[in-house]
Amino acid sequence: MSVDVNVKKKYSDFELDVSFSVTGSRIGILGASGCGKTLTLRAIAGLMHPDEGMIRLNERVVFDSSQKINIKPQKRNIGYLFQEYALFPNMTVKGNIEAGMLGSSSKDIDELLKKYGLWDVIDHRPDSLSGGQKQRCALLRMLVSDPQLILLDEPFSAMDAHLREKMRLELISILDGYDRTVILVSHDRDEIYQMCDHLVLMDNGKVIARGATEDVFKNPGTVAAARLTGCKNISAIVKMGDHNVRALAWNNIELETADVITEDITHIGIRAHDFIPQKTGKNAIRCQKTTVSRLPFEWYVTLDNGLWWKYPRQLGEPYSDSVVPPYISIEPDKIILLSD
Amino acid sequence: MDLFPLYNSLRIAFISTAVIFVIGIAAAWYVMRLPRAVKGILDCILTLPLVLPPTVVGYLLLRLLGPRRPVGAWFLSVFDTKLTMNWWSAIFSTSVVIFPLMYRTARGAFESFDLTLSDAGKTLGLGNAYIFFRVVMPFCSTGIIAGAVLSFARALGEYGATTMIAGYTPGKTATISTTVYQLWRTNNDALAFRWVLINIAISAVVLLVINCFETKRKRA
């Protein structure tokens, strides 16, 4: 499905001004909390009335301020999975699902309840369900209303870490068996990367990057976008040649890049995982006065010039000087060119 | 002992509570979604009867409903009946006095309502009536019922405005509160005391019911 959004909304302390057009089956909106990603979702669903703009799903216009079109949320045929699930507390699991079915043709509800592992709690009220059961119940309630587009608002943020991984896989498998376009909003880049083929990056009410997920992660384009995709090392540069820069934030080390440095490039980024240990030659960086901290499966190494390096480790592997080699290097094609 | 005042008080309280239950809830739901400035002004007007002396309410009602006043005169000419000095005239006074109680408690209950629930209902394609009666009202039911019980108790005890608009006619407009005053005034102390005990008993039961709802709400 193609999703065209171009809306503005002014608040006293915040301004939403988003514009993007994506075609994909799994679209992610990634941004820090408070960047307006949930507001964007609410605008698409019709729960928030933008000051001006247009929203089009495939060829169907659901909102257009210039033509005074504003289709009610009831008629948009868009499913919305809320962050805290928003199950009706006065109804049982079955009652909730039946409420979702009111607007659609009847299906075999018992069969669905069994399939979603809710058969045993069919007469329970939401407050006695586990996090996973609540999510499945909300998901099923939404799916039985037969939406053309599914919106997921931070669907895993209310869960414990260990449950989150499991529910993510469960949700992916459910949605895979259900051929509908999904828009997922999250502040978790792993979640977006794992679940979405296309991606919109948002910062402070605006879209700062969009495209195929892999491309955006590889080439975020701007400093803010690079940060959002989890790039740890970002430095302002002075251009020395078409392929050579001096990195101001890292003790003025000189680096060679694969891509040509155009005039608009102001920064470079290096992902903390991309360094190669014990290699001298091109783009070698001397490891001096390093600080090493230990995570279960990774060494976090900070160099005296401010660079971060993440390096896999075995559980139980003790620290010795050999963990940090005298040099680490970065391949020229792993240096990300960024503009402000 | 003539039990008419008990019967009369109860029917007046029941009817006015039923009427105000609907009007109060509708007003609360409507006012809650108005812009802030309008809301503030309406809130003030609608709560006024709570702080005004009942005699002032009674006076204002008489200015409106009295047989020589606009509404009262019109009603008299059309239906050949006065709006005052009937047993049901007291429904006007009790309704005005208890309206703020119902309105305020319903407002409080609605304001604690989780709006994402109605959002969820909308995206599921549910109509506004369904959402209001099947999601909002059940969510707010304990608060609203407590408000209704409180209104009923207040209606049962109404004296000032009621005595002005319905007067005291034994066997016709007498309520418990007007009867107690009348009996005390005529030195019938023993009977007055009996009515006092009845009144205390009813009020105690009502407060017990409210307490039960409060504990239920806290536990939920």
Interface residues (C-beta under 8 A of the other chain):
Chain A: R42 A45 G46 L47 K72 P73 Q74 K75 R76 N77 I78 G79 Y80 F82 E84 A86 L87 F88 P89 N90 M91 A99 G100 L102 G103 S104 R141 M142 S145 P147
Chain B: D114 T116 L117 D119 A120 G121 K122 T123 L124 G125 L126 G127 Y130 R134 V135 P138 F139
